[in-house]
């Protein structure tokens, strides 16, 4: 079962996953304390593993707007992602706001490249809706604060991160580099589409590598 655009909170982590599958979900459930749902299907699966399910709006205190275009872009999410926990000022700020720190961001994006290659072709307005904003912002925020918040962009890394949480800066930086490459390729695909460049894989153009 595919879950379309779901959000979940680990004990100190955040998942925004475009294609979460039930296979292997039990392993994630072992360290989940609550689920922030975006969609009934995800909520149903989460409940089968005994997880508390709440709405993302309950975390942010603000409803989704514009047909879900704006959900996670909120200080209650990005504050913990970008807080400088090495400073007393930011630590105190989180406490005053009652925002728990986020240790991991596991996120993939709306499949823009697949949608762009779809036949029959999608109309431009439909394809524009496949440009991910919230997930992209989550990943970029985690990259900026990678020493405190580890970005995970590949579902194949979920088991790895559960088995061994990276401790050293070099280990964490590897995840940040992978995440940065991921969103760079994503943005190149979008740029190429806007420019009318058609390729199968949307490779890096000269000077972009």
C-alpha positions as CSV (number, residue, x, y, z in Angstrom):
1,X,0.0,0.0,0.0
2,X,1.4,3.4,-1.0
3,X,0.8,6.3,1.3
4,X,0.5,9.6,-0.5
5,X,2.2,12.5,1.3
6,X,2.3,11.5,4.9
7,X,3.9,13.1,8.0
8,X,5.0,11.2,11.0
9,X,7.0,12.1,14.1
10,X,9.6,9.7,15.6
11,X,10.4,10.2,19.2
12,X,12.7,13.0,18.1
13,X,12.3,12.7,14.3
14,X,10.1,13.8,11.5
15,X,9.0,11.8,8.4
16,X,7.6,13.3,5.3
17,X,7.3,10.4,2.9
18,X,5.7,10.3,-0.5
19,X,5.7,6.5,-0.9
20,X,5.8,4.9,2.5
21,X,5.0,1.2,2.3
22,X,3.6,-1.1,4.9
23,X,6.5,-3.5,4.3
24,X,9.0,-2.8,7.0
25,X,6.8,-0.2,8.7
26,X,6.8,-2.4,11.8
27,X,10.4,-1.6,12.3
28,X,9.8,2.1,12.2
29,X,6.9,1.6,14.6
30,X,9.2,0.3,17.2
31,X,10.7,3.7,17.8
32,X,7.6,5.8,16.9
33,X,5.8,7.6,19.7
34,X,3.2,9.4,17.8
35,X,2.1,10.0,14.2
36,X,1.2,13.3,12.6
37,X,-1.1,12.2,9.9
38,X,-1.9,13.7,6.5
39,X,-4.4,11.4,5.0
40,X,-6.8,8.7,6.2
41,X,-5.0,5.8,4.7
42,X,-1.8,6.6,6.6
43,X,-3.7,7.0,9.8
44,X,-5.4,3.6,9.4
45,X,-2.0,1.8,8.8
46,X,-0.4,3.6,11.8
47,X,-3.2,2.6,14.1
48,X,-2.7,-1.0,13.2
49,X,0.7,-0.7,14.9
50,X,-0.8,0.9,18.0
51,X,0.5,4.4,17.2
52,X,-1.1,7.5,18.5
53,X,-2.3,9.5,15.5
54,X,-2.8,13.2,15.5
55,X,-3.1,15.8,12.7
56,X,-0.3,17.9,11.5
57,X,-2.4,20.9,12.2
58,X,-2.5,19.9,15.9
59,X,1.3,20.2,16.0
60,X,1.4,23.6,14.2
61,X,-1.8,25.0,15.6
62,X,-2.8,26.1,12.1
63,X,-5.0,24.4,9.5
64,X,-3.7,23.3,6.1
65,X,-4.5,25.9,3.5
66,X,-4.9,26.1,-0.3
67,X,-5.8,22.4,-0.8
68,X,-2.8,21.2,1.2
69,X,-0.2,23.4,-0.5
70,X,0.8,24.7,2.9
71,X,1.1,22.2,5.7
72,X,4.5,21.9,7.4
73,X,5.9,25.4,6.6
74,X,5.5,26.6,10.2
75,X,7.8,27.6,13.1
76,X,6.6,24.6,15.1
77,X,8.3,22.4,12.5
78,X,11.1,24.5,11.2
79,X,12.0,26.1,14.6
80,X,13.2,22.7,16.0
81,X,14.9,21.9,12.7
82,X,17.0,25.1,12.6
83,X,17.6,25.7,16.3
84,X,21.3,25.9,17.2
85,X,21.3,23.5,20.2
86,X,24.9,24.3,21.0
87,X,23.7,27.8,22.2
88,X,21.8,28.3,25.4
89,X,19.7,31.0,23.7
90,X,18.2,28.6,21.2
91,X,17.8,25.8,23.8
92,X,15.9,28.2,26.0
93,X,13.9,29.4,23.0
94,X,12.7,25.9,22.2
95,X,11.7,25.3,25.9
96,X,9.7,28.5,26.0
97,X,7.9,27.6,22.8
98,X,7.5,24.0,23.9
99,X,9.1,22.7,20.7
100,X,11.0,19.4,21.1
101,X,14.2,19.1,19.1
102,X,14.1,17.0,16.0
103,X,17.0,14.6,15.5
104,X,16.2,13.1,12.1
105,X,14.3,14.2,9.0
106,X,13.4,11.3,6.8
107,X,11.8,12.7,3.7
108,X,11.3,12.0,0.0
109,X,9.6,14.3,-2.5
110,X,6.7,14.4,-4.9
111,X,7.9,12.4,-8.0
112,X,8.2,15.4,-10.4
113,X,10.5,13.6,-12.9
114,X,8.1,10.6,-13.2
115,X,5.2,13.0,-13.6
116,X,7.1,15.0,-16.3
117,X,7.7,11.8,-18.3
118,X,4.2,10.6,-18.0
119,X,2.2,9.7,-21.1
120,X,-0.2,11.2,-22.0
121,X,1.5,14.4,-20.8
122,X,0.1,16.2,-17.8
123,X,-1.1,19.7,-18.3
124,X,1.2,22.3,-16.9
125,X,-1.0,23.2,-13.9
126,X,-1.1,19.5,-12.9
127,X,2.7,19.2,-13.3
128,X,3.3,22.3,-11.3
129,X,1.4,20.7,-8.4
130,X,4.1,18.0,-8.4
131,X,6.8,20.5,-7.4
132,X,7.4,19.7,-3.7
133,X,7.8,22.7,-1.4
134,X,7.3,21.5,2.1
135,X,9.4,18.4,1.8
136,X,12.2,20.2,0.0
137,X,12.2,22.8,2.8
138,X,12.4,20.1,5.5
139,X,15.4,18.5,3.8
140,X,17.2,21.8,3.2
141,X,16.7,22.9,6.8
142,X,18.1,19.6,8.0
143,X,21.1,20.0,5.7
144,X,21.8,23.4,7.2
145,X,21.7,22.0,10.7
146,X,23.1,18.5,9.9
147,X,25.2,18.3,13.0
148,X,22.0,18.3,15.0
149,X,19.3,17.1,12.6
150,X,20.2,14.2,10.2
151,X,18.5,14.3,6.7
152,X,17.5,10.9,5.3
153,X,16.2,11.0,1.7
154,X,16.3,7.3,0.7
155,X,13.9,4.8,2.2
156,X,16.7,2.2,1.8
157,X,18.5,4.1,4.6
158,X,15.7,3.7,7.2
159,X,16.9,0.3,8.5
160,X,20.5,1.6,8.5
161,X,19.6,4.6,10.6
162,X,17.5,2.5,13.0
163,X,20.4,0.0,13.5
164,X,23.0,2.7,14.0
165,X,22.4,6.4,14.6
166,X,25.3,8.3,13.2
167,X,27.3,10.0,16.0
168,X,30.4,11.7,14.3
169,X,30.2,14.8,12.2
170,X,31.7,12.9,9.3
171,X,29.0,10.3,9.4
172,X,26.3,12.9,9.6
173,X,27.9,14.9,6.8
174,X,27.6,11.9,4.5
175,X,23.8,12.0,4.9
176,X,23.8,15.7,4.4
177,X,25.8,15.4,1.1
178,X,23.4,12.7,-0.1
179,X,20.4,14.9,0.7
180,X,21.9,17.9,-1.0
181,X,22.7,15.9,-4.1
182,X,19.1,14.6,-4.1
183,X,17.4,18.0,-3.9
184,X,19.9,19.4,-6.4
185,X,18.9,16.8,-9.0
186,X,15.3,17.5,-8.1
187,X,15.7,21.2,-8.8
188,X,17.6,20.5,-12.1
189,X,14.7,18.4,-13.3
190,X,12.3,21.2,-12.6
191,X,14.6,23.8,-14.2
192,X,15.0,21.6,-17.3
193,X,11.2,21.3,-17.6
194,X,10.7,25.0,-17.4
195,X,13.4,25.5,-20.1
196,X,11.9,22.8,-22.3
197,X,14.9,20.5,-22.0
198,X,13.8,16.9,-22.4
199,X,16.0,14.1,-21.0
200,X,15.3,10.7,-19.5
201,X,17.3,11.1,-16.4
202,X,17.7,14.9,-16.0
203,X,21.5,14.7,-15.5
204,X,23.6,17.6,-14.2
205,X,24.4,20.0,-17.0
206,X,27.9,21.2,-17.6
207,X,29.2,23.4,-14.8
208,X,26.6,22.1,-12.3
209,X,28.6,19.1,-11.0
